Amino acid sequence: PSIRLSPATRSLFDEPLAIAVQGLGPQQQVTLRTSLRDETGELFQASARYQAGDDGELDLARCPALPGGSFSGLEPMGLLWALQPQKPFWRLVKRDVQSPFLLQLEVFEGHGKPPGRLLAQAQHERAFLRDGVRRVPVREGRIRATLFLPPGNGPFPGIIDLYGTGGGLPEYRACLLANHGFAVLALAYYSYEDLPKEMKEFHLEYFEEAVNYMLQHTQVKGPGIGLLGISKGGDLCTSMASFLKGITATALINGSVANVGAVLRYKDIIIPPLALSMKRIKVSKSGIADIFDALNNPLEGPDQQSFIPLEKSTCHFLFIVGQDDRNWKSEFFAVEGSKRLQAHGKEKPEIVCYPGAGHYIEPPFFPMCAASMHLLVGKPVEWGGEPKAHCEAQIDAWQQIQAFFRKHLTGKPSGTSSKL
C-alpha cells in the first residue's frame, strides 16, 4: 500500500490536503494516524479507523471514518483538525513561520489497540509562507512588529493584526493572511523585547505609531487600513478604531467592547479595565477554571466607564462570535456594540455567529484547544467549543474576514480578481 497526497509534498497550512491510500485489499480494515511536533517538541496526534473500498482504494473525501477513532463520519481533513496534544493543556501555535510543520502519516493494519503492522507511511510539509511573501522585521520608533508583504508589485490593502493576553509576537495568522494578498503587520504590544513585561497599562499612542507606519508605507494601499484582533487584541482594536484616524475596517474575533485587563490611556483620556470577581470563577475537579462569569457587566454602575466609545469610530465593523466561547460573553459584547453603534446613527456591524465554536477561532485546520494555561488567571481555563463545529467555524470565518477586508479596503466585492 502507499499514501497519495495532493498537493504531494507541501501545502499551505490553511489549505485543504487530500489524503488517499492505494493498494489495500478489498474492504481491508486499517487505522490511519497523523503526528506533528511543535517547535518545543510536544507531540500532537490523531487517528481514525477506515475500511477500504472493493477496489482496495481508500479516499478520505469519499470514505467515512468508522467509530472508535479521534472522529467518525466523512471528514476529509479530520486527521488534521482532530490533532490533540499528548501533554494536557497545550495549544498548537507556530513560533517560526519561516519553517513548515512536518506532518507524519501512517497506515496500520486493522482497528486494534495498540495498532497493528505498519503498512505505509508518508511525510508532508504544512507551510506558512507562500513563495515570494516577504517577511520584514519592524523596529521603528517604539514599534516592535513584523510586516508581511505579498508577492508582486503593491500597493496592497493593509491590516494590523493583534493577538491576546499571551503577549509576544505571534506571526502565523498575519503571514497566512499575507498569502492572500494583504500587507499585514503583526504587532507586539507587551511581553516582547523592550515592551512592557506585564499587562498593567497600555498607551494608545504606541498603536497610533503602528497605524501611521502602515498609512505611510509605500506598499500599503490607502486611504485607510484594517484592524484584526482576537480576544484582548479585539478590545484594543475597538479602542484604536474609536480614537485613531485612518482606520476603515475592524474585524474582531471573540473580542470585547469593554476595556479588559489593563488601564488604557490616550492623551488625557483614561479608560479603566472592566472589574471582575474571582469569586465567580468555578474550578472543576480536574483543576480547570471556568471564567465565563468573572467579568462585571459593562452596562451597570461604575463599570460603564470601561465601555469603549466605539460610536466615535468611522469604520466598518465585523464581529466573529463563537457561541460556545467560555472565556467571556463574546456574543453579548457583539450585540451591545451593535446597539451602541446604531443608537448613535452608525452603520450596523456585521455579526457572524458560530454555534459550537469556542474562544480561539484560529486560521483553518488549527486543532481546537479546549483548555490551556491563562497567564492572568494562573491556571488552565476552558475555552469552549466542539471540535468539528469549531473547525468548520474556522474555515468559514477565514473566508468572512478576507471578504470583509477586500470589500472595505479595496472597494472590490469578494470573488473578483484584482486583475480585472
C-alpha positions, 0 to 999 in steps of 0.5 A: 500500500502507499499514501497519495497526497495532493498537493504531494509534498507541501501545502499551505497550512490553511489549505485543504490536503487530500489524503488517499491510500492505494493498494489495500485489499478489498474492504481491508480494515486499517487505522490511519494516524497523523503526528506533528511536533511543535517547535518545543517538541510536544507531540500532537496526534490523531487517528481514525479507523477506515475500511477500504473500498472493493477496489482496495482504494481508500479516499478520505473525501469519499470514505467515512471514518468508522467509530472508535477513532479521534472522529467518525463520519466523512471528514476529509481533513479530520486527521488534521483538525482532530490533532490533540496534544499528548501533554494536557493543556497545550495549544498548537501555535507556530513560533517560526513561520519561516519553517513548515510543520512536518506532518507524519502519516501512517497506515496500520493494519486493522482497528486494534489497540495498540495498532497493528503492522505498519503498512505505509507511511508518508511525510508532508510539509504544512507551510506558512509562507507562500513563495515570494511573501516577504517577511520584514522585521519592524523596529521603528520608533517604539514599534516592535512588529513584523510586516508581511508583504505579498508577492508582486508589485503593491500597493496592497490593502493593509491590516494590523493584526493583534493577538491576546493576553499571551503577549509576544509576537505571534506571526502565523495568522498575519503571514497566512493572511499575507498569502492572500494578498494583504500587507499585514503587520503583526504587532507586539504590544507587551511581553516582547523585547523592550515592551512592557513585561506585564499587562498593567497599562497600555498607551494608545499612542504606541498603536497610533505609531503602528497605524501611521507606519502602515498609512505611510508605507509605500506598499500599503494601499490607502486611504485607510487600513484594517484592524484584526484582533482576537480576544484582548487584541479585539478590545484594543482594536475597538479602542484604536478604531474609536480614537485613531484616524485612518482606520476603515475596517475592524474585524474582531474575533471573540473580542470585547467592547469593554476595556479588559485587563489593563488601564488604557490611556490616550492623551488625557483620556483614561479608560479603566479595565472592566472589574471582575470577581474571582469569586465567580470563577468555578474550578472543576475537579480536574483543576480547570477554571471556568471564567465565563462569569468573572467579568462585571457587566459593562452596562451597570454602575461604575463599570460603564466607564470601561465601555469603549466609545466605539460610536466615535469610530468611522469604520466598518465593523465585523464581529466573529462570535463563537457561541460556545466561547467560555472565556467571556460573553463574546456574543453579548459584547457583539450585540451591545456594540451593535446597539451602541453603534446604531443608537448613535446613527452608525452603520450596523456591524456585521455579526457572524455567529458560530454555534459550537465554536469556542474562544480561539477561532484560529486560521483553518485546520488549527486543532481546537484547544479546549483548555490551556494555561491563562497567564492572568488567571494562573491556571488552565481555563476552558475555552469552549467549543466542539471540535468539528463545529469549531473547525468548520467555524474556522474555515468559514470565518477565514473566508468572512474576514478576507471578504470583509477586508477586500470589500472595505479596503479595496472597494472590490466585492469578494470573488473578483480578481484584482486583475480585472 
